[in-house]
Amino acid sequence: MTGPIWSVAFSPDGRTLAATTDDGVAGLWNLNVDAAIRRICKSSAGALSRQQWKRHIPQLPYTPPRPGG
């Protein structure tokens, strides 16, 4: 979606957000937190080496995302 958002609505169960732009493009977003965590972990696994982690976020122990979430 690139245009201004025209309208938004939540599904009755609150797990999906729908939005439309003023040019009629629609988008759906899954709001399930567990699904989001799995998707983020899967797509970012191996993104930071131990050395990169230490350089960018030294205040946290090295716990890289796992492929399975």
CHARMM internal coordinates of N, CA and C (Angstrom, degrees):
IC EDIT
DIST 1 N 1 CA 1.4520
DIST 1 CA 1 C 1.5240
ANGL 1 N 1 CA 1 C 107.83
DIST 1 C 2 N 1.2973
ANGL 1 CA 1 C 2 N 115.72
DIHE 1 N 1 CA 1 C 2 N 129.26
DIST 2 N 2 CA 1.4591
ANGL 1 C 2 N 2 CA 118.84
DIHE 1 CA 1 C 2 N 2 CA -179.29
DIST 2 CA 2 C 1.5230
ANGL 2 N 2 CA 2 C 113.02
DIHE 1 C 2 N 2 CA 2 C -124.09
DIST 2 C 3 N 1.3156
ANGL 2 CA 2 C 3 N 117.91
DIHE 2 N 2 CA 2 C 3 N -19.81
DIST 3 N 3 CA 1.4592
ANGL 2 C 3 N 3 CA 120.11
DIHE 2 CA 2 C 3 N 3 CA -178.79
DIST 3 CA 3 C 1.5111
ANGL 3 N 3 CA 3 C 111.91
DIHE 2 C 3 N 3 CA 3 C -86.11
DIST 3 C 4 N 1.3192
ANGL 3 CA 3 C 4 N 116.56
DIHE 3 N 3 CA 3 C 4 N 173.55
DIST 4 N 4 CA 1.4609
ANGL 3 C 4 N 4 CA 120.79
DIHE 3 CA 3 C 4 N 4 CA 176.69
DIST 4 CA 4 C 1.5337
ANGL 4 N 4 CA 4 C 110.69
DIHE 3 C 4 N 4 CA 4 C -61.23
DIST 4 C 5 N 1.3032
ANGL 4 CA 4 C 5 N 116.65
DIHE 4 N 4 CA 4 C 5 N 141.07
DIST 5 N 5 CA 1.4618
ANGL 4 C 5 N 5 CA 121.59
DIHE 4 CA 4 C 5 N 5 CA 179.07
DIST 5 CA 5 C 1.5251
ANGL 5 N 5 CA 5 C 109.24
DIHE 4 C 5 N 5 CA 5 C -73.69
DIST 5 C 6 N 1.3220
ANGL 5 CA 5 C 6 N 114.81
DIHE 5 N 5 CA 5 C 6 N 130.09
DIST 6 N 6 CA 1.4602
ANGL 5 C 6 N 6 CA 120.87
DIHE 5 CA 5 C 6 N 6 CA -178.72
DIST 6 CA 6 C 1.5202
ANGL 6 N 6 CA 6 C 111.17
DIHE 5 C 6 N 6 CA 6 C -95.39
DIST 6 C 7 N 1.3378
ANGL 6 CA 6 C 7 N 116.02
DIHE 6 N 6 CA 6 C 7 N -44.16
DIST 7 N 7 CA 1.4594
ANGL 6 C 7 N 7 CA 119.00
DIHE 6 CA 6 C 7 N 7 CA 179.44
DIST 7 CA 7 C 1.5265
ANGL 7 N 7 CA 7 C 110.14
DIHE 6 C 7 N 7 CA 7 C -151.56
DIST 7 C 8 N 1.3237
ANGL 7 CA 7 C 8 N 115.82
DIHE 7 N 7 CA 7 C 8 N 153.95
DIST 8 N 8 CA 1.4632
ANGL 7 C 8 N 8 CA 122.30
DIHE 7 CA 7 C 8 N 8 CA 176.94
DIST 8 CA 8 C 1.5240
ANGL 8 N 8 CA 8 C 108.63
DIHE 7 C 8 N 8 CA 8 C -135.86
DIST 8 C 9 N 1.3350
ANGL 8 CA 8 C 9 N 115.19
DIHE 8 N 8 CA 8 C 9 N 152.28
DIST 9 N 9 CA 1.4621
ANGL 8 C 9 N 9 CA 119.95
DIHE 8 CA 8 C 9 N 9 CA 177.37
DIST 9 CA 9 C 1.5204
ANGL 9 N 9 CA 9 C 108.98
DIHE 8 C 9 N 9 CA 9 C -155.37
DIST 9 C 10 N 1.3237
ANGL 9 CA 9 C 10 N 115.43
DIHE 9 N 9 CA 9 C 10 N 144.87
DIST 10 N 10 CA 1.4543
ANGL 9 C 10 N 10 CA 121.76
DIHE 9 CA 9 C 10 N 10 CA 174.15
DIST 10 CA 10 C 1.5157
ANGL 10 N 10 CA 10 C 108.67
DIHE 9 C 10 N 10 CA 10 C -93.70
DIST 10 C 11 N 1.3304
ANGL 10 CA 10 C 11 N 115.64
DIHE 10 N 10 CA 10 C 11 N 147.82
DIST 11 N 11 CA 1.4608
ANGL 10 C 11 N 11 CA 119.73
DIHE 10 CA 10 C 11 N 11 CA 173.18
DIST 11 CA 11 C 1.5315
ANGL 11 N 11 CA 11 C 108.08
DIHE 10 C 11 N 11 CA 11 C -67.87
DIST 11 C 12 N 1.3281
ANGL 11 CA 11 C 12 N 117.73
DIHE 11 N 11 CA 11 C 12 N 160.59
DIST 12 N 12 CA 1.4626
ANGL 11 C 12 N 12 CA 119.38
DIHE 11 CA 11 C 12 N 12 CA -179.55
DIST 12 CA 12 C 1.5309
ANGL 12 N 12 CA 12 C 114.02
DIHE 11 C 12 N 12 CA 12 C -56.86
DIST 12 C 13 N 1.3469
ANGL 12 CA 12 C 13 N 117.19
DIHE 12 N 12 CA 12 C 13 N -32.41
DIST 13 N 13 CA 1.4655
ANGL 12 C 13 N 13 CA 119.02
DIHE 12 CA 12 C 13 N 13 CA 179.84
DIST 13 CA 13 C 1.5229
ANGL 13 N 13 CA 13 C 112.90
DIHE 12 C 13 N 13 CA 13 C -85.87
DIST 13 C 14 N 1.3443
ANGL 13 CA 13 C 14 N 118.04
DIHE 13 N 13 CA 13 C 14 N -3.14
DIST 14 N 14 CA 1.4591
ANGL 13 C 14 N 14 CA 122.32
DIHE 13 CA 13 C 14 N 14 CA 177.78
DIST 14 CA 14 C 1.5167
ANGL 14 N 14 CA 14 C 114.96
DIHE 13 C 14 N 14 CA 14 C 75.46
DIST 14 C 15 N 1.3262
ANGL 14 CA 14 C 15 N 118.00
DIHE 14 N 14 CA 14 C 15 N 9.12
DIST 15 N 15 CA 1.4681
ANGL 14 C 15 N 15 CA 120.91
DIHE 14 CA 14 C 15 N 15 CA -176.91
DIST 15 CA 15 C 1.5201
ANGL 15 N 15 CA 15 C 113.82
DIHE 14 C 15 N 15 CA 15 C -95.46
DIST 15 C 16 N 1.3209
ANGL 15 CA 15 C 16 N 117.46
DIHE 15 N 15 CA 15 C 16 N -8.37
DIST 16 N 16 CA 1.4604
ANGL 15 C 16 N 16 CA 120.82
DIHE 15 CA 15 C 16 N 16 CA -178.66
DIST 16 CA 16 C 1.5191
ANGL 16 N 16 CA 16 C 109.50
DIHE 15 C 16 N 16 CA 16 C -135.22
DIST 16 C 17 N 1.3261
ANGL 16 CA 16 C 17 N 115.10
DIHE 16 N 16 CA 16 C 17 N 139.53
DIST 17 N 17 CA 1.4582
ANGL 16 C 17 N 17 CA 121.41
DIHE 16 CA 16 C 17 N 17 CA 174.81
DIST 17 CA 17 C 1.5218
ANGL 17 N 17 CA 17 C 107.42
DIHE 16 C 17 N 17 CA 17 C -114.10
DIST 17 C 18 N 1.3152
ANGL 17 CA 17 C 18 N 116.95
DIHE 17 N 17 CA 17 C 18 N 129.78
DIST 18 N 18 CA 1.4600
ANGL 17 C 18 N 18 CA 122.09
DIHE 17 CA 17 C 18 N 18 CA 177.07
DIST 18 CA 18 C 1.5227
ANGL 18 N 18 CA 18 C 108.24
DIHE 17 C 18 N 18 CA 18 C -112.73
DIST 18 C 19 N 1.3202
ANGL 18 CA 18 C 19 N 115.65
DIHE 18 N 18 CA 18 C 19 N 142.66
DIST 19 N 19 CA 1.4687
ANGL 18 C 19 N 19 CA 120.30
DIHE 18 CA 18 C 19 N 19 CA 177.61
DIST 19 CA 19 C 1.5117
ANGL 19 N 19 CA 19 C 109.40
DIHE 18 C 19 N 19 CA 19 C -143.10
DIST 19 C 20 N 1.3135
ANGL 19 CA 19 C 20 N 116.40
DIHE 19 N 19 CA 19 C 20 N 149.46
DIST 20 N 20 CA 1.4609
ANGL 19 C 20 N 20 CA 121.75
DIHE 19 CA 19 C 20 N 20 CA 174.60
DIST 20 CA 20 C 1.5186
ANGL 20 N 20 CA 20 C 108.65
DIHE 19 C 20 N 20 CA 20 C -128.71
DIST 20 C 21 N 1.3358
ANGL 20 CA 20 C 21 N 114.27
DIHE 20 N 20 CA 20 C 21 N 149.55
DIST 21 N 21 CA 1.4632
ANGL 20 C 21 N 21 CA 119.73
DIHE 20 CA 20 C 21 N 21 CA 176.77
DIST 21 CA 21 C 1.5141
ANGL 21 N 21 CA 21 C 109.16
DIHE 20 C 21 N 21 CA 21 C -96.06
DIST 21 C 22 N 1.3165
ANGL 21 CA 21 C 22 N 116.16
DIHE 21 N 21 CA 21 C 22 N 170.00
DIST 22 N 22 CA 1.4604
ANGL 21 C 22 N 22 CA 119.57
DIHE 21 CA 21 C 22 N 22 CA -179.05
DIST 22 CA 22 C 1.5294
ANGL 22 N 22 CA 22 C 112.12
DIHE 21 C 22 N 22 CA 22 C -67.82
DIST 22 C 23 N 1.3501
ANGL 22 CA 22 C 23 N 117.92
DIHE 22 N 22 CA 22 C 23 N -14.78
DIST 23 N 23 CA 1.4643
ANGL 22 C 23 N 23 CA 119.96
DIHE 22 CA 22 C 23 N 23 CA 176.52
DIST 23 CA 23 C 1.5371
ANGL 23 N 23 CA 23 C 112.47
DIHE 22 C 23 N 23 CA 23 C -98.81
DIST 23 C 24 N 1.3373
ANGL 23 CA 23 C 24 N 117.51
DIHE 23 N 23 CA 23 C 24 N 12.95
DIST 24 N 24 CA 1.4523
ANGL 23 C 24 N 24 CA 122.14
DIHE 23 CA 23 C 24 N 24 CA 173.25
DIST 24 CA 24 C 1.5089
ANGL 24 N 24 CA 24 C 116.96
DIHE 23 C 24 N 24 CA 24 C 88.86
DIST 24 C 25 N 1.3248
ANGL 24 CA 24 C 25 N 118.64
DIHE 24 N 24 CA 24 C 25 N 5.95
DIST 25 N 25 CA 1.4616
ANGL 24 C 25 N 25 CA 120.90
DIHE 24 CA 24 C 25 N 25 CA 178.00
DIST 25 CA 25 C 1.5264
ANGL 25 N 25 CA 25 C 108.17
DIHE 24 C 25 N 25 CA 25 C -79.86
DIST 25 C 26 N 1.3358
ANGL 25 CA 25 C 26 N 115.78
DIHE 25 N 25 CA 25 C 26 N 133.42
DIST 26 N 26 CA 1.4615
ANGL 25 C 26 N 26 CA 120.50
DIHE 25 CA 25 C 26 N 26 CA -179.30
DIST 26 CA 26 C 1.5171
ANGL 26 N 26 CA 26 C 110.16
DIHE 25 C 26 N 26 CA 26 C -113.24
DIST 26 C 27 N 1.3146
ANGL 26 CA 26 C 27 N 116.18
DIHE 26 N 26 CA 26 C 27 N 149.29
DIST 27 N 27 CA 1.4565
ANGL 26 C 27 N 27 CA 121.92
DIHE 26 CA 26 C 27 N 27 CA 176.95
DIST 27 CA 27 C 1.5139
ANGL 27 N 27 CA 27 C 109.82
DIHE 26 C 27 N 27 CA 27 C -139.58
DIST 27 C 28 N 1.3348
ANGL 27 CA 27 C 28 N 115.80
DIHE 27 N 27 CA 27 C 28 N 148.34
DIST 28 N 28 CA 1.4524
ANGL 27 C 28 N 28 CA 122.43
DIHE 27 CA 27 C 28 N 28 CA 176.89
DIST 28 CA 28 C 1.5153
ANGL 28 N 28 CA 28 C 109.21
DIHE 27 C 28 N 28 CA 28 C -123.48
DIST 28 C 29 N 1.3145
ANGL 28 CA 28 C 29 N 118.06
DIHE 28 N 28 CA 28 C 29 N 139.51
DIST 29 N 29 CA 1.4558
ANGL 28 C 29 N 29 CA 122.97
DIHE 28 CA 28 C 29 N 29 CA 177.98
DIST 29 CA 29 C 1.5132
ANGL 29 N 29 CA 29 C 109.33
DIHE 28 C 29 N 29 CA 29 C -127.30
DIST 29 C 30 N 1.3187
ANGL 29 CA 29 C 30 N 115.09
DIHE 29 N 29 CA 29 C 30 N 128.11
DIST 30 N 30 CA 1.4581
ANGL 29 C 30 N 30 CA 121.78
DIHE 29 CA 29 C 30 N 30 CA 175.47
DIST 30 CA 30 C 1.5251
ANGL 30 N 30 CA 30 C 107.21
DIHE 29 C 30 N 30 CA 30 C -78.07
DIST 30 C 31 N 1.3122
ANGL 30 CA 30 C 31 N 118.03
DIHE 30 N 30 CA 30 C 31 N 122.20
DIST 31 N 31 CA 1.4603
ANGL 30 C 31 N 31 CA 122.41
DIHE 30 CA 30 C 31 N 31 CA -177.41
DIST 31 CA 31 C 1.5193
ANGL 31 N 31 CA 31 C 112.97
DIHE 30 C 31 N 31 CA 31 C -99.62
DIST 31 C 32 N 1.3181
ANGL 31 CA 31 C 32 N 117.23
DIHE 31 N 31 CA 31 C 32 N 10.18
DIST 32 N 32 CA 1.4589
ANGL 31 C 32 N 32 CA 121.61
DIHE 31 CA 31 C 32 N 32 CA 178.73
DIST 32 CA 32 C 1.5216
ANGL 32 N 32 CA 32 C 108.54
DIHE 31 C 32 N 32 CA 32 C -70.00
DIST 32 C 33 N 1.3244
ANGL 32 CA 32 C 33 N 117.32
DIHE 32 N 32 CA 32 C 33 N 117.98
DIST 33 N 33 CA 1.4636
ANGL 32 C 33 N 33 CA 122.58
DIHE 32 CA 32 C 33 N 33 CA -174.85
DIST 33 CA 33 C 1.5255
ANGL 33 N 33 CA 33 C 111.33
DIHE 32 C 33 N 33 CA 33 C -62.83
DIST 33 C 34 N 1.3313
ANGL 33 CA 33 C 34 N 117.79
DIHE 33 N 33 CA 33 C 34 N -44.55
DIST 34 N 34 CA 1.4661
ANGL 33 C 34 N 34 CA 120.41
DIHE 33 CA 33 C 34 N 34 CA -179.34
DIST 34 CA 34 C 1.5247
ANGL 34 N 34 CA 34 C 111.42
DIHE 33 C 34 N 34 CA 34 C -62.00
DIST 34 C 35 N 1.3332
ANGL 34 CA 34 C 35 N 117.03
DIHE 34 N 34 CA 34 C 35 N -40.55
DIST 35 N 35 CA 1.4669
ANGL 34 C 35 N 35 CA 120.81
DIHE 34 CA 34 C 35 N 35 CA 178.14
DIST 35 CA 35 C 1.5331
ANGL 35 N 35 CA 35 C 110.07
DIHE 34 C 35 N 35 CA 35 C -64.81
DIST 35 C 36 N 1.3216
ANGL 35 CA 35 C 36 N 117.04
DIHE 35 N 35 CA 35 C 36 N -39.02
DIST 36 N 36 CA 1.4666
ANGL 35 C 36 N 36 CA 120.64
DIHE 35 CA 35 C 36 N 36 CA 178.97
DIST 36 CA 36 C 1.5250
ANGL 36 N 36 CA 36 C 111.07
DIHE 35 C 36 N 36 CA 36 C -65.14
DIST 36 C 37 N 1.3256
ANGL 36 CA 36 C 37 N 116.77
DIHE 36 N 36 CA 36 C 37 N -42.14
DIST 37 N 37 CA 1.4667
ANGL 36 C 37 N 37 CA 120.45
DIHE 36 CA 36 C 37 N 37 CA 179.01
DIST 37 CA 37 C 1.5238
ANGL 37 N 37 CA 37 C 110.11
DIHE 36 C 37 N 37 CA 37 C -61.66
DIST 37 C 38 N 1.3412
ANGL 37 CA 37 C 38 N 117.00
DIHE 37 N 37 CA 37 C 38 N -45.80
DIST 38 N 38 CA 1.4688
ANGL 37 C 38 N 38 CA 120.35
DIHE 37 CA 37 C 38 N 38 CA 178.97
DIST 38 CA 38 C 1.5260
ANGL 38 N 38 CA 38 C 111.27
DIHE 37 C 38 N 38 CA 38 C -60.44
DIST 38 C 39 N 1.3429
ANGL 38 CA 38 C 39 N 116.86
DIHE 38 N 38 CA 38 C 39 N -44.01
DIST 39 N 39 CA 1.4681
ANGL 38 C 39 N 39 CA 121.22
DIHE 38 CA 38 C 39 N 39 CA -179.11
DIST 39 CA 39 C 1.5328
ANGL 39 N 39 CA 39 C 110.97
DIHE 38 C 39 N 39 CA 39 C -64.30
DIST 39 C 40 N 1.3087
ANGL 39 CA 39 C 40 N 117.64
DIHE 39 N 39 CA 39 C 40 N -43.31
DIST 40 N 40 CA 1.4646
ANGL 39 C 40 N 40 CA 121.42
DIHE 39 CA 39 C 40 N 40 CA -179.73
DIST 40 CA 40 C 1.5173
ANGL 40 N 40 CA 40 C 110.61
DIHE 39 C 40 N 40 CA 40 C -66.30
DIST 40 C 41 N 1.3177
ANGL 40 CA 40 C 41 N 117.24
DIHE 40 N 40 CA 40 C 41 N -44.73
DIST 41 N 41 CA 1.4680
ANGL 40 C 41 N 41 CA 120.50
DIHE 40 CA 40 C 41 N 41 CA 179.74
DIST 41 CA 41 C 1.5252
ANGL 41 N 41 CA 41 C 110.88
DIHE 40 C 41 N 41 CA 41 C -63.60
DIST 41 C 42 N 1.3157
ANGL 41 CA 41 C 42 N 116.76
DIHE 41 N 41 CA 41 C 42 N -42.31
DIST 42 N 42 CA 1.4670
ANGL 41 C 42 N 42 CA 120.49
DIHE 41 CA 41 C 42 N 42 CA -179.52
DIST 42 CA 42 C 1.5253
ANGL 42 N 42 CA 42 C 111.02
DIHE 41 C 42 N 42 CA 42 C -62.93
DIST 42 C 43 N 1.3233
ANGL 42 CA 42 C 43 N 117.02
DIHE 42 N 42 CA 42 C 43 N -42.56
DIST 43 N 43 CA 1.4612
ANGL 42 C 43 N 43 CA 119.77
DIHE 42 CA 42 C 43 N 43 CA -175.69
DIST 43 CA 43 C 1.5312
ANGL 43 N 43 CA 43 C 113.57
DIHE 42 C 43 N 43 CA 43 C -81.72
DIST 43 C 44 N 1.3427
ANGL 43 CA 43 C 44 N 117.74
DIHE 43 N 43 CA 43 C 44 N -15.86
DIST 44 N 44 CA 1.4621
ANGL 43 C 44 N 44 CA 119.23
DIHE 43 CA 43 C 44 N 44 CA -177.66
DIST 44 CA 44 C 1.5264
ANGL 44 N 44 CA 44 C 113.55
DIHE 43 C 44 N 44 CA 44 C -111.91
DIST 44 C 45 N 1.3186
ANGL 44 CA 44 C 45 N 117.51
DIHE 44 N 44 CA 44 C 45 N 1.78
DIST 45 N 45 CA 1.4708
ANGL 44 C 45 N 45 CA 120.41
DIHE 44 CA 44 C 45 N 45 CA 179.70
DIST 45 CA 45 C 1.5207
ANGL 45 N 45 CA 45 C 109.70
DIHE 44 C 45 N 45 CA 45 C -57.87
DIST 45 C 46 N 1.3184
ANGL 45 CA 45 C 46 N 116.19
DIHE 45 N 45 CA 45 C 46 N 130.03
DIST 46 N 46 CA 1.4630
ANGL 45 C 46 N 46 CA 121.06
DIHE 45 CA 45 C 46 N 46 CA 179.58
DIST 46 CA 46 C 1.5186
ANGL 46 N 46 CA 46 C 114.75
DIHE 45 C 46 N 46 CA 46 C 79.72
DIST 46 C 47 N 1.3277
ANGL 46 CA 46 C 47 N 117.35
DIHE 46 N 46 CA 46 C 47 N 5.14
DIST 47 N 47 CA 1.4651
ANGL 46 C 47 N 47 CA 120.10
DIHE 46 CA 46 C 47 N 47 CA -176.78
DIST 47 CA 47 C 1.5250
ANGL 47 N 47 CA 47 C 112.54
DIHE 46 C 47 N 47 CA 47 C -69.74
DIST 47 C 48 N 1.3307
ANGL 47 CA 47 C 48 N 117.28
DIHE 47 N 47 CA 47 C 48 N -32.11
DIST 48 N 48 CA 1.4587
ANGL 47 C 48 N 48 CA 120.41
DIHE 47 CA 47 C 48 N 48 CA -179.71
DIST 48 CA 48 C 1.5237
ANGL 48 N 48 CA 48 C 110.22
DIHE 47 C 48 N 48 CA 48 C -122.34
DIST 48 C 49 N 1.3067
ANGL 48 CA 48 C 49 N 115.79
DIHE 48 N 48 CA 48 C 49 N 126.66
DIST 49 N 49 CA 1.4647
ANGL 48 C 49 N 49 CA 120.14
DIHE 48 CA 48 C 49 N 49 CA 173.57
DIST 49 CA 49 C 1.5276
ANGL 49 N 49 CA 49 C 108.00
DIHE 48 C 49 N 49 CA 49 C -75.96
DIST 49 C 50 N 1.3088
ANGL 49 CA 49 C 50 N 116.50
DIHE 49 N 49 CA 49 C 50 N 169.63
DIST 50 N 50 CA 1.4682
ANGL 49 C 50 N 50 CA 120.64
DIHE 49 CA 49 C 50 N 50 CA 177.73
DIST 50 CA 50 C 1.5308
ANGL 50 N 50 CA 50 C 110.02
DIHE 49 C 50 N 50 CA 50 C -58.13
DIST 50 C 51 N 1.3271
ANGL 50 CA 50 C 51 N 117.71
DIHE 50 N 50 CA 50 C 51 N -40.82
DIST 51 N 51 CA 1.4687
ANGL 50 C 51 N 51 CA 121.34
DIHE 50 CA 50 C 51 N 51 CA -179.19
DIST 51 CA 51 C 1.5312
ANGL 51 N 51 CA 51 C 110.82
DIHE 50 C 51 N 51 CA 51 C -66.97
DIST 51 C 52 N 1.3314
ANGL 51 CA 51 C 52 N 117.92
DIHE 51 N 51 CA 51 C 52 N -42.21
DIST 52 N 52 CA 1.4652
ANGL 51 C 52 N 52 CA 120.58
DIHE 51 CA 51 C 52 N 52 CA 178.40
DIST 52 CA 52 C 1.5274
ANGL 52 N 52 CA 52 C 110.46
DIHE 51 C 52 N 52 CA 52 C -64.41
DIST 52 C 53 N 1.3242
ANGL 52 CA 52 C 53 N 115.50
DIHE 52 N 52 CA 52 C 53 N -42.23
DIST 53 N 53 CA 1.4687
ANGL 52 C 53 N 53 CA 120.44
DIHE 52 CA 52 C 53 N 53 CA 178.44
DIST 53 CA 53 C 1.5291
ANGL 53 N 53 CA 53 C 109.40
DIHE 52 C 53 N 53 CA 53 C -57.26
DIST 53 C 54 N 1.3281
ANGL 53 CA 53 C 54 N 116.33
DIHE 53 N 53 CA 53 C 54 N -49.16
DIST 54 N 54 CA 1.4643
ANGL 53 C 54 N 54 CA 121.02
DIHE 53 CA 53 C 54 N 54 CA -178.18
DIST 54 CA 54 C 1.5325
ANGL 54 N 54 CA 54 C 111.27
DIHE 53 C 54 N 54 CA 54 C -61.10
DIST 54 C 55 N 1.3321
ANGL 54 CA 54 C 55 N 116.81
DIHE 54 N 54 CA 54 C 55 N -36.34
DIST 55 N 55 CA 1.4605
ANGL 54 C 55 N 55 CA 120.88
DIHE 54 CA 54 C 55 N 55 CA -179.69
DIST 55 CA 55 C 1.5280
ANGL 55 N 55 CA 55 C 111.78
DIHE 54 C 55 N 55 CA 55 C -71.87
DIST 55 C 56 N 1.3337
ANGL 55 CA 55 C 56 N 118.06
DIHE 55 N 55 CA 55 C 56 N -41.37
DIST 56 N 56 CA 1.4649
ANGL 55 C 56 N 56 CA 121.47
DIHE 55 CA 55 C 56 N 56 CA -172.89
DIST 56 CA 56 C 1.5199
ANGL 56 N 56 CA 56 C 114.68
DIHE 55 C 56 N 56 CA 56 C -92.38
DIST 56 C 57 N 1.3267
ANGL 56 CA 56 C 57 N 117.25
DIHE 56 N 56 CA 56 C 57 N -33.00
DIST 57 N 57 CA 1.4674
ANGL 56 C 57 N 57 CA 119.81
DIHE 56 CA 56 C 57 N 57 CA -179.76
DIST 57 CA 57 C 1.5294
ANGL 57 N 57 CA 57 C 110.62
DIHE 56 C 57 N 57 CA 57 C -138.10
DIST 57 C 58 N 1.3264
ANGL 57 CA 57 C 58 N 116.42
DIHE 57 N 57 CA 57 C 58 N 63.55
DIST 58 N 58 CA 1.4652
ANGL 57 C 58 N 58 CA 120.62
DIHE 57 CA 57 C 58 N 58 CA -176.25
DIST 58 CA 58 C 1.5288
ANGL 58 N 58 CA 58 C 114.18
DIHE 57 C 58 N 58 CA 58 C -65.70
DIST 58 C 59 N 1.3051
ANGL 58 CA 58 C 59 N 117.58
DIHE 58 N 58 CA 58 C 59 N -19.42
DIST 59 N 59 CA 1.4617
ANGL 58 C 59 N 59 CA 120.45
DIHE 58 CA 58 C 59 N 59 CA -177.78
DIST 59 CA 59 C 1.5286
ANGL 59 N 59 CA 59 C 112.68
DIHE 58 C 59 N 59 CA 59 C -75.79
DIST 59 C 60 N 1.3399
ANGL 59 CA 59 C 60 N 117.75
DIHE 59 N 59 CA 59 C 60 N -10.83
DIST 60 N 60 CA 1.4593
ANGL 59 C 60 N 60 CA 121.44
DIHE 59 CA 59 C 60 N 60 CA 179.62
DIST 60 CA 60 C 1.5133
ANGL 60 N 60 CA 60 C 110.90
DIHE 59 C 60 N 60 CA 60 C -114.25
DIST 60 C 61 N 1.3317
ANGL 60 CA 60 C 61 N 117.48
DIHE 60 N 60 CA 60 C 61 N 145.44
DIST 61 N 61 CA 1.4735
ANGL 60 C 61 N 61 CA 119.54
DIHE 60 CA 60 C 61 N 61 CA 176.08
DIST 61 CA 61 C 1.5227
ANGL 61 N 61 CA 61 C 110.35
DIHE 60 C 61 N 61 CA 61 C -66.97
DIST 61 C 62 N 1.3096
ANGL 61 CA 61 C 62 N 116.08
DIHE 61 N 61 CA 61 C 62 N 151.01
DIST 62 N 62 CA 1.4675
ANGL 61 C 62 N 62 CA 121.82
DIHE 61 CA 61 C 62 N 62 CA -178.61
DIST 62 CA 62 C 1.5231
ANGL 62 N 62 CA 62 C 109.94
DIHE 61 C 62 N 62 CA 62 C -67.58
DIST 62 C 63 N 1.3096
ANGL 62 CA 62 C 63 N 116.48
DIHE 62 N 62 CA 62 C 63 N 110.09
DIST 63 N 63 CA 1.4667
ANGL 62 C 63 N 63 CA 123.18
DIHE 62 CA 62 C 63 N 63 CA 176.96
DIST 63 CA 63 C 1.5207
ANGL 63 N 63 CA 63 C 108.22
DIHE 62 C 63 N 63 CA 63 C -140.27
DIST 63 C 64 N 1.3327
ANGL 63 CA 63 C 64 N 116.93
DIHE 63 N 63 CA 63 C 64 N 77.69
DIST 64 N 64 CA 1.4553
ANGL 63 C 64 N 64 CA 119.75
DIHE 63 CA 63 C 64 N 64 CA -176.78
DIST 64 CA 64 C 1.5321
ANGL 64 N 64 CA 64 C 111.85
DIHE 63 C 64 N 64 CA 64 C -66.39
DIST 64 C 65 N 1.3346
ANGL 64 CA 64 C 65 N 117.16
DIHE 64 N 64 CA 64 C 65 N 153.13
DIST 65 N 65 CA 1.4713
ANGL 64 C 65 N 65 CA 120.41
DIHE 64 CA 64 C 65 N 65 CA 177.38
DIST 65 CA 65 C 1.5244
ANGL 65 N 65 CA 65 C 110.11
DIHE 64 C 65 N 65 CA 65 C -60.58
DIST 65 C 66 N 1.3187
ANGL 65 CA 65 C 66 N 115.21
DIHE 65 N 65 CA 65 C 66 N 143.47
DIST 66 N 66 CA 1.4650
ANGL 65 C 66 N 66 CA 120.61
DIHE 65 CA 65 C 66 N 66 CA 176.97
DIST 66 CA 66 C 1.5124
ANGL 66 N 66 CA 66 C 108.97
DIHE 65 C 66 N 66 CA 66 C -95.69
DIST 66 C 67 N 1.3248
ANGL 66 CA 66 C 67 N 118.82
DIHE 66 N 66 CA 66 C 67 N 146.17
DIST 67 N 67 CA 1.4685
ANGL 66 C 67 N 67 CA 121.27
DIHE 66 CA 66 C 67 N 67 CA -179.68
DIST 67 CA 67 C 1.5218
ANGL 67 N 67 CA 67 C 113.64
DIHE 66 C 67 N 67 CA 67 C -54.72
DIST 67 C 68 N 1.3138
ANGL 67 CA 67 C 68 N 118.78
DIHE 67 N 67 CA 67 C 68 N -34.20
DIST 68 N 68 CA 1.4598
ANGL 67 C 68 N 68 CA 121.16
DIHE 67 CA 67 C 68 N 68 CA -178.25
DIST 68 CA 68 C 1.5066
ANGL 68 N 68 CA 68 C 114.67
DIHE 67 C 68 N 68 CA 68 C -87.83
DIST 68 C 69 N 1.3305
ANGL 68 CA 68 C 69 N 117.90
DIHE 68 N 68 CA 68 C 69 N -2.40
DIST 69 N 69 CA 1.4526
ANGL 68 C 69 N 69 CA 121.14
DIHE 68 CA 68 C 69 N 69 CA 179.92
DIST 69 CA 69 C 1.4965
ANGL 69 N 69 CA 69 C 114.70
DIHE 68 C 69 N 69 CA 69 C 84.72
END
COOR INIT
IC SEED 1 N 1 CA 1 C
IC BUILD
